[in-house]
Amino acid sequence: MLFRQNVLAGIASGDVTLAFRRWTKPTVKAGGNLRTAIGVLAIDAVDEIAEGAITDGEARRAGFADLGALLKELAVRAEGRCYRIAFHRTGDDPRIALRETADVDSEGRAEIDRKLARFDQSAGIPWTSPVLQLIAARDGTTAAELSAAIGMEKLKLKARIRKLKELGLTESLDVGYRLSARGRAYLDND
């Protein structure tokens, strides 16, 4: 579930606590969490709702000026049913603190090595080290550049890079990727 920048600002301030989406199948569930650019959200409820039952106040709690603006947004996607998602911010994305940790001790290095080896093994090819090296060479390296350099389909590669991000080794930029402080420390002591 993606949010526009102005809605993210509203979530951060606590003004936005609802979202409305038209889905064929919900992509979040009550009790789950969602990481966003402003932190982790706890999903409190996901309820199917008729568009006519949405109130003007709910539209404002979803970051819209009024109900008309929300309904216009929902009309962009014709297929699926309308859902109301209630949430609250629970804290910062734990990957941020992880990726800012530039101290990788021998135990941490061994754990990263094990996970990278598992990623390579499950893919059937050694991709983690080449990708990390290419990202290290230049901040802003795009998925398209990485894909061409290692001969892997771009969407598959992007999914794999998310695994590196989970380990705190990489971070996404507006365009492309860069190594985090943790990623640089890991490679520097390789």
HELIX and SHEET records of a PDB file:
HELIX    1   1 GLN A    5  SER A   13  1                                   9    
HELIX    2   2 GLU A   51  ALA A   53  5                                   3    
HELIX    3   3 ASP A   56  ARG A   61  1                                   6    
HELIX    4   4 LEU A   67  ALA A   75  1                                   9    
HELIX    5   5 PRO A   94  GLU A  100  1                                   7    
HELIX    6   6 SER A  106  ALA A  123  1                                  18    
HELIX    7   7 THR A  128  ALA A  137  1                                  10    
HELIX    8   8 ALA A  143  ILE A  150  1                                   8    
HELIX    9   9 LYS A  154  GLU A  166  1                                  13    
HELIX   10  10 ALA A  181  ASP A  188  1                                   8    
SHEET    1   A 4 LEU A  18  TRP A  23  0                                        
SHEET    2   A 4 ARG A  81  GLY A  91 -1                                        
SHEET    3   A 4 GLY A  39  GLU A  48 -1                                        
SHEET    4   A 4 ASN A  33  THR A  36 -1                                        
SHEET    1   B 2 THR A 170  SER A 172  0                                        
SHEET    2   B 2 TYR A 177  LEU A 179 -1                                        
END                                                                             
